[in-house]
């Protein structure tokens, strides 16, 4: 009687481990698309899985096909009272077949002074490529 459940368990298919993939992510550029008197000194940052990547720079990831790549874009107006904006996205590794372009839109809102409430809009471009 105990032998039958043991045979049934032994006959179950073994779940295949997730395949790994090598993915290259490039922070192509940050472009100021619109600025309504928010400021003219800026700091921008592009991040991939929490790691800062310089504009024009790349990072190569070894990830599972079930994982997601986390992108973060951040813009900060540099003055006595900095104004910040950020946007994020998650891209499933399984959706990257060859190459994929991803754009994030960031809005920064002026928080003080006579232009309080005005906005600046940034577009951050990322390129995601399957290397293997």
C-alpha positions as MATLAB code, in Angstrom:
seq = 'XXXXXXXXXXXXXXXXXXXXXXXXXXXXXXXXXXXXXXXXXXXXXXXXXXXXXXXXXXXXXXXXXXXXXXXXXXXXXXXXXXXXXXXXXXXXXXXXXXXXXXXXXXXXXXXXXXXXXXXXXXXXXXXXXXXX';
ca = [
       0.000    0.000    0.000;
       2.841    2.438    0.742;
       4.555    1.494   -2.504;
       1.788    2.903   -4.739;
       2.085    6.558   -3.531;
       5.856    6.329   -3.813;
       5.568    5.136   -7.428;
       3.106    7.934   -8.250;
       5.497   10.554   -6.870;
       8.411    9.080   -8.792;
       6.425    9.224  -12.026;
       5.663   12.982  -11.724;
       7.488   15.174  -14.257;
      10.370   17.146  -12.862;
       9.900   20.915  -13.209;
      12.577   22.393  -15.439;
      14.668   25.137  -13.915;
      14.194   28.616  -15.320;
      16.475   29.303  -18.239;
      18.948   32.126  -17.880;
      19.488   34.898  -20.366;
      22.137   37.526  -20.871;
      20.502   40.924  -21.323;
      22.272   44.187  -22.163;
      20.519   47.374  -21.039;
      21.718   50.746  -22.340;
      20.645   54.086  -20.886;
      20.604   55.843  -24.254;
      19.815   59.415  -23.174;
      17.698   61.792  -21.131;
      16.042   64.572  -23.128;
      14.386   67.674  -21.714;
      11.194   67.747  -23.784;
       9.477   70.748  -22.174;
      10.406   73.262  -19.479;
       7.964   75.890  -18.209;
      10.269   77.989  -15.967;
      11.227   75.145  -13.639;
      14.983   75.625  -13.829;
      18.054   75.330  -16.007;
      20.449   73.295  -13.870;
      19.626   69.605  -13.792;
      20.857   66.248  -12.601;
      19.488   63.164  -14.332;
      19.993   59.504  -13.563;
      19.107   56.212  -15.186;
      19.052   53.034  -13.090;
      18.844   49.347  -13.998;
      17.960   46.937  -11.192;
      19.036   49.587   -8.680;
      22.429   50.264  -10.270;
      23.085   53.721  -11.743;
      24.091   53.630  -15.399;
      25.651   56.743  -16.964;
      24.002   58.283  -20.014;
      25.271   56.323  -23.028;
      26.440   53.506  -20.744;
      25.355   49.879  -20.556;
      25.068   47.079  -18.063;
      24.894   43.374  -18.892;
      22.705   41.185  -16.690;
      22.537   37.420  -16.259;
      18.888   36.900  -15.381;
      16.292   34.148  -15.274;
      13.700   34.120  -18.015;
      11.041   34.540  -15.310;
      12.656   37.712  -13.902;
      11.831   41.342  -14.618;
      14.317   44.118  -15.312;
      13.579   47.190  -13.220;
      14.195   50.581  -14.832;
      14.174   53.881  -12.966;
      14.542   57.394  -14.376;
      15.114   60.401  -12.176;
      15.435   64.134  -12.868;
      16.256   66.762  -10.288;
      16.313   70.514  -10.708;
      19.375   71.816   -8.881;
      18.759   74.912   -6.784;
      18.361   75.886   -3.118;
      15.107   73.866   -2.971;
      15.549   70.983   -5.448;
      12.513   69.657   -7.301;
      12.411   65.945   -8.141;
      10.585   63.671  -10.512;
      10.907   59.988  -11.278;
       9.319   57.163  -13.215;
       9.845   53.426  -13.184;
       8.979   50.371  -15.214;
       9.509   46.631  -15.074;
      10.235   44.741  -18.278;
       9.776   40.969  -18.287;
      12.865   39.159  -19.535;
      10.607   36.791  -21.472;
       9.320   39.770  -23.543;
      12.809   40.606  -24.817;
      13.240   38.500  -27.933;
      15.909   40.518  -29.754;
      15.837   44.230  -29.002;
      13.352   46.462  -27.242;
      13.225   50.253  -26.804;
      11.651   51.570  -23.619;
      10.894   55.243  -22.894;
      10.057   56.634  -19.471;
       8.452   60.055  -18.995;
       9.405   62.071  -15.933;
       7.616   65.207  -14.797;
       9.247   67.654  -12.379;
       7.001   70.223  -10.710;
       8.350   73.541   -9.374;
       7.533   73.645   -5.668;
       8.340   77.244   -4.675;
       8.451   80.806   -5.933;
       6.469   82.640   -8.537;
       6.591   79.668  -10.951;
       5.313   77.212   -8.342;
       3.203   74.523   -9.986;
       4.916   74.796  -13.398;
       6.381   71.616  -14.847;
       9.298   70.309  -16.843;
       9.020   67.040  -18.761;
      11.886   64.651  -19.463;
      12.037   61.574  -21.685;
      14.475   58.815  -20.772;
      15.349   56.272  -23.464;
      16.551   52.755  -22.658;
      17.497   49.990  -25.090;
      17.189   46.379  -23.941;
      18.858   43.641  -26.000;
      19.074   39.890  -25.619;
      22.736   38.969  -25.955;
      22.314   35.191  -25.550;
];
